[in-house]
């Protein structure tokens, strides 16, 4: 199985390649990709250099153009496709049907991957992208169990890529409106969930209060780690309890499930975290490279190696083991 690793900067791309990634995914420095944070992402020139660096060392580069174009602004998304192809990208990761049609028509020799933002989670949806746009791979949403993934691989002639580490989202990918409601900026179109421009922290009598726009997301006691404020990972007070009602600040870590994912027919393993540091990239990539080597050699896959890199220093198997609260 291929190990697909994130890169939010040229330096992170080089780190991922050197740590043993089979492929790196990245995006341009604008709203055409779903990690549109200040200080992240690539210019066309940086992408070209990154592709050359990766190719020289035997790695691939996949370019995520995985937001939905705004009406009247198609040129920005078309240019992203043009620039990615010109840079020598090995594949484009797309979610919008119109943009897939543009890429398939103008660059029929370029490999297309269906982004997780498309939320294609059944054989009928996947076959549509294969038949209409000659898509070669689908990135599955993080809502499926391993038996459900196996059923999809049996029913579809399409490569399957799944997430194995990193942040989780309680929403179906590409369908969230919470951040847009709170800030006016949509993660599905503007490419940013909980934009930094709308985040604030205040000290109120020894308690740290985090806000997103006009909404209080969390309160942290003295010495308690203060997570980045997103609506789905806030603490809420209800008649039943006070706590993380929708989702805990925790990372997916499916390292111990690699044999099952292999047997389910998975082609590629994806690590989340284009907004994360180079230290995160290096540690996670090396850890999963070691886990894959252990599996191939018949050794037990090591567990819990990445707690320090996990959100909230805790991890979960997510929907792979559906044990809902």
C-alpha positions as CSV (number, residue, x, y, z in Angstrom):
1,X,0.0,0.0,0.0
2,X,1.2,3.5,-0.9
3,X,1.9,5.9,1.9
4,X,0.4,9.3,1.0
5,X,1.7,12.2,3.1
6,X,0.8,15.8,3.6
7,X,2.9,18.9,2.8
8,X,1.8,22.4,3.6
9,X,5.1,24.0,2.6
10,X,8.0,23.2,0.3
11,X,10.1,22.4,3.4
12,X,7.5,19.9,4.6
13,X,7.4,18.3,1.1
14,X,11.1,17.7,1.3
15,X,10.8,16.4,4.9
16,X,8.0,13.9,3.8
17,X,10.1,12.7,0.8
18,X,13.2,12.2,3.0
19,X,11.2,10.4,5.7
20,X,10.0,7.7,3.2
21,X,6.7,8.9,1.7
22,X,5.6,7.2,-1.5
23,X,3.6,10.3,-2.5
24,X,3.0,13.8,-1.2
25,X,-0.2,15.8,-1.6
26,X,-0.2,19.6,-1.5
27,X,-2.1,22.6,-2.8
28,X,-1.8,26.1,-4.1
29,X,-1.7,29.2,-2.0
30,X,-5.3,30.2,-2.6
31,X,-8.9,29.1,-2.0
32,X,-8.6,26.2,-4.5
33,X,-7.5,23.8,-1.8
34,X,-9.1,22.9,1.5
35,X,-6.2,24.0,3.7
36,X,-6.2,27.7,2.8
37,X,-4.4,29.0,5.9
38,X,-2.0,32.0,6.0
39,X,1.6,31.0,5.5
40,X,0.8,27.6,3.9
41,X,0.8,26.0,0.5
42,X,2.7,26.5,-2.8
43,X,3.2,29.0,-5.6
44,X,3.3,27.4,-9.1
45,X,7.1,27.9,-9.1
46,X,7.5,26.2,-5.7
47,X,5.3,23.3,-6.8
48,X,7.5,22.8,-9.9
49,X,10.6,22.7,-7.7
50,X,8.8,20.3,-5.3
51,X,7.8,17.9,-8.0
52,X,11.4,17.8,-9.3
53,X,12.7,17.1,-5.8
54,X,10.2,14.3,-5.3
55,X,10.7,12.7,-8.7
56,X,14.4,12.7,-8.3
57,X,14.0,10.7,-5.2
58,X,11.3,8.3,-6.5
59,X,8.3,9.9,-4.9
60,X,5.1,11.3,-6.5
61,X,3.3,14.6,-6.0
62,X,-0.5,14.8,-6.0
63,X,-2.1,18.3,-6.1
64,X,-5.3,18.9,-4.2
65,X,-7.7,21.3,-6.0
66,X,-10.4,20.1,-3.6
67,X,-12.8,23.0,-3.1
68,X,-15.9,23.9,-5.0
69,X,-15.5,26.9,-7.4
70,X,-17.5,30.0,-6.7
71,X,-19.9,31.2,-9.4
72,X,-18.1,33.7,-11.6
73,X,-14.6,32.7,-10.5
74,X,-14.0,29.5,-12.5
75,X,-10.8,30.9,-13.9
76,X,-8.9,30.5,-10.6
77,X,-9.8,26.8,-10.4
78,X,-9.0,26.2,-14.1
79,X,-5.7,27.9,-13.6
80,X,-4.9,25.7,-10.7
81,X,-5.5,22.6,-12.9
82,X,-3.3,24.2,-15.7
83,X,-0.5,25.1,-13.3
84,X,-0.5,21.6,-11.6
85,X,-0.3,19.9,-14.9
86,X,2.5,22.2,-16.1
87,X,4.4,21.5,-12.9
88,X,4.4,17.8,-13.6
89,X,1.9,16.7,-11.0
90,X,1.4,12.9,-10.9
91,X,-2.3,13.3,-10.2
92,X,-5.0,15.9,-9.5
93,X,-7.3,15.5,-6.4
94,X,-10.6,17.0,-7.4
95,X,-14.1,17.1,-5.9
96,X,-16.1,19.4,-8.2
97,X,-17.8,17.7,-11.2
98,X,-17.4,20.7,-13.5
99,X,-13.7,20.9,-12.7
100,X,-13.3,17.2,-13.3
101,X,-14.9,17.7,-16.7
102,X,-12.5,20.5,-17.5
103,X,-9.4,18.4,-16.4
104,X,-10.6,15.3,-18.3
105,X,-11.3,17.3,-21.5
106,X,-8.1,19.5,-21.5
107,X,-5.7,17.0,-20.0
108,X,-6.9,13.4,-20.8
109,X,-3.5,12.0,-20.0
110,X,-3.5,13.3,-16.5
111,X,-4.5,11.0,-13.6
112,X,-7.6,12.1,-11.7
113,X,-8.3,11.2,-8.1
114,X,-11.7,11.8,-6.4
115,X,-11.2,13.9,-3.3
116,X,-12.7,13.0,0.0
117,X,-14.5,16.3,-0.3
118,X,-16.7,14.7,-2.9
119,X,-18.0,12.3,-0.2
120,X,-18.2,9.4,-2.7
121,X,-19.0,6.5,-0.3
122,X,-20.7,3.8,-2.4
123,X,-20.0,1.9,-5.6
124,X,-22.6,3.8,-7.6
125,X,-21.1,7.2,-6.8
126,X,-17.5,5.9,-7.4
127,X,-18.5,4.3,-10.7
128,X,-19.9,7.6,-11.9
129,X,-16.5,9.3,-11.6
130,X,-14.8,6.4,-13.2
131,X,-17.1,6.2,-16.2
132,X,-17.5,9.9,-16.8
133,X,-14.1,11.2,-16.0
134,X,-11.8,8.2,-16.1
135,X,-11.0,8.7,-12.4
136,X,-8.3,6.2,-11.2
137,X,-8.7,6.6,-7.4
138,X,-11.2,7.6,-4.8
139,X,-10.3,8.9,-1.3
140,X,-13.1,7.5,0.9
141,X,-14.8,9.6,3.6
142,X,-13.9,8.8,7.2
143,X,-17.3,7.3,8.0
144,X,-16.8,3.7,6.8
145,X,-15.9,0.5,8.6
146,X,-13.4,-2.0,7.2
147,X,-16.1,-4.4,6.0
148,X,-17.8,-1.5,4.2
149,X,-14.6,-0.5,2.5
150,X,-14.0,-4.1,1.4
151,X,-17.5,-4.2,-0.1
152,X,-16.7,-1.0,-2.1
153,X,-13.4,-2.4,-3.4
154,X,-15.1,-5.6,-4.6
155,X,-17.8,-3.7,-6.4
156,X,-15.7,-1.0,-8.0
157,X,-12.8,-1.1,-10.5
158,X,-11.2,2.0,-8.8
159,X,-8.3,2.3,-6.5
160,X,-9.2,3.2,-2.9
161,X,-7.4,5.5,-0.6
162,X,-8.3,5.8,3.1
163,X,-7.1,8.0,6.0
164,X,-5.1,6.3,8.7
165,X,-3.8,9.2,10.8
166,X,-4.7,12.8,11.8
167,X,-7.6,15.0,12.5
168,X,-11.2,13.8,12.3
169,X,-14.3,15.6,11.2
170,X,-17.8,14.7,12.5
171,X,-19.3,16.0,9.3
172,X,-19.5,14.2,6.0
173,X,-16.6,15.8,4.0
174,X,-17.6,18.6,1.7
175,X,-20.9,19.1,3.5
176,X,-20.1,21.1,6.6
177,X,-21.7,24.5,7.1
178,X,-20.8,25.2,10.7
179,X,-17.7,27.3,10.0
180,X,-19.5,29.1,7.3
181,X,-22.3,29.9,9.6
182,X,-20.0,31.3,12.3
183,X,-17.5,33.2,10.1
184,X,-19.0,33.6,6.7
185,X,-16.2,31.6,5.1
186,X,-16.9,28.2,3.9
187,X,-14.4,25.3,4.2
188,X,-15.8,23.8,1.1
189,X,-15.4,26.9,-1.1
190,X,-13.0,29.3,0.6
191,X,-10.9,26.3,1.8
192,X,-10.6,27.1,5.5
193,X,-12.4,25.7,8.5
194,X,-12.2,28.0,11.5
195,X,-10.1,30.7,9.8
196,X,-7.4,32.2,11.9
197,X,-8.7,35.7,11.2
198,X,-11.8,34.8,13.3
199,X,-10.1,32.9,16.2
200,X,-9.4,34.6,19.5
201,X,-8.2,33.6,23.0
202,X,-8.8,35.7,26.1
203,X,-7.7,35.3,29.7
204,X,-10.7,35.7,32.0
205,X,-9.6,35.4,35.7
206,X,-7.2,32.6,35.1
207,X,-9.4,30.8,32.6
208,X,-8.6,30.8,28.9
209,X,-11.6,31.4,26.7
210,X,-11.4,30.5,23.0
211,X,-13.8,31.9,20.5
212,X,-14.6,31.6,16.8
213,X,-16.2,34.8,15.6
214,X,-18.9,35.6,18.1
215,X,-19.2,32.1,19.5
216,X,-17.5,30.9,22.6
217,X,-16.0,27.4,21.8
218,X,-14.3,26.4,25.0
219,X,-12.9,27.4,28.3
220,X,-9.6,25.9,29.7
221,X,-8.3,25.9,33.3
222,X,-4.8,26.8,34.3
223,X,-2.3,24.5,32.7
224,X,-4.9,22.7,30.6
225,X,-4.0,22.5,26.9
226,X,-6.0,24.9,24.8
227,X,-7.1,23.2,21.5
228,X,-7.7,25.2,18.3
229,X,-11.3,26.4,18.4
230,X,-13.6,24.6,15.9
231,X,-17.4,24.4,16.5
232,X,-17.6,20.6,16.2
233,X,-14.9,20.2,18.9
234,X,-16.2,22.6,21.4
235,X,-17.4,21.9,24.9
236,X,-21.1,22.4,25.4
237,X,-23.5,22.4,28.4
238,X,-26.7,20.4,28.1
239,X,-29.3,19.1,30.5
240,X,-27.4,15.7,30.5
241,X,-23.8,16.8,30.8
242,X,-21.1,19.3,30.0
243,X,-18.3,18.2,27.6
244,X,-17.4,17.4,24.1
245,X,-20.9,16.6,22.7
246,X,-20.1,16.3,19.0
247,X,-16.5,15.2,18.8
248,X,-13.5,15.0,21.2
249,X,-10.2,16.7,20.2
250,X,-8.5,13.4,19.3
251,X,-6.6,12.0,16.3
252,X,-7.3,9.0,14.2
253,X,-4.6,6.4,14.4
254,X,-5.3,3.2,12.4
255,X,-1.8,1.8,12.5
256,X,-2.9,-1.4,14.1
257,X,-5.6,-1.9,11.4
258,X,-3.2,-2.0,8.5
259,X,-3.5,-5.7,7.9
260,X,-7.3,-5.4,7.8
261,X,-7.1,-2.5,5.4
262,X,-4.7,-4.4,3.2
263,X,-7.0,-7.4,3.1
264,X,-10.0,-5.1,2.3
265,X,-8.2,-4.1,-0.9
266,X,-7.0,-0.6,0.0
267,X,-4.5,0.8,-2.4
268,X,-3.2,3.8,-0.5
269,X,-3.0,5.1,3.1
270,X,-3.4,8.8,3.7
271,X,-2.0,10.9,6.6
272,X,-3.9,14.1,7.4
273,X,-2.0,17.3,8.4
274,X,-1.0,19.8,5.7
275,X,-1.3,22.5,8.4
276,X,1.1,20.7,10.7
277,X,4.8,21.1,11.4
278,X,7.7,19.4,9.8
279,X,8.4,17.6,13.1
280,X,4.8,16.1,12.9
281,X,5.4,15.2,9.2
282,X,8.7,13.4,9.9
283,X,7.5,11.5,13.0
284,X,4.2,10.3,11.5
285,X,5.7,9.3,8.1
286,X,8.6,7.4,9.7
287,X,6.2,5.7,12.2
288,X,3.9,4.5,9.4
289,X,6.8,3.4,7.3
290,X,8.0,1.3,10.2
291,X,4.4,-0.1,10.7
292,X,4.2,-1.1,7.0
293,X,7.6,-2.8,7.2
294,X,6.5,-4.7,10.3
295,X,3.3,-5.9,8.6
296,X,5.2,-7.0,5.5
297,X,7.7,-8.9,7.7
298,X,4.9,-10.6,9.7
299,X,5.7,-8.7,12.9
300,X,3.1,-7.1,15.1
301,X,2.3,-3.5,14.0
302,X,3.5,-1.2,16.8
303,X,0.7,0.7,18.6
304,X,0.6,4.1,20.3
305,X,3.8,5.3,18.8
306,X,2.3,8.7,17.9
307,X,0.5,9.8,21.0
308,X,2.7,12.9,21.3
309,X,1.7,13.9,17.7
310,X,-2.0,13.3,18.3
311,X,-4.6,16.0,19.0
312,X,-5.2,16.1,22.8
313,X,-2.4,13.4,23.1
314,X,-5.1,10.7,22.5
315,X,-6.2,8.7,19.6
316,X,-9.1,6.7,18.2
317,X,-10.0,4.1,15.6
318,X,-12.8,6.3,14.4
319,X,-15.4,4.8,12.2
320,X,-13.2,1.8,11.5
321,X,-14.5,0.5,14.8
322,X,-17.9,2.0,15.2
323,X,-18.3,2.2,18.9
324,X,-20.4,5.4,19.2
325,X,-21.0,7.0,22.5
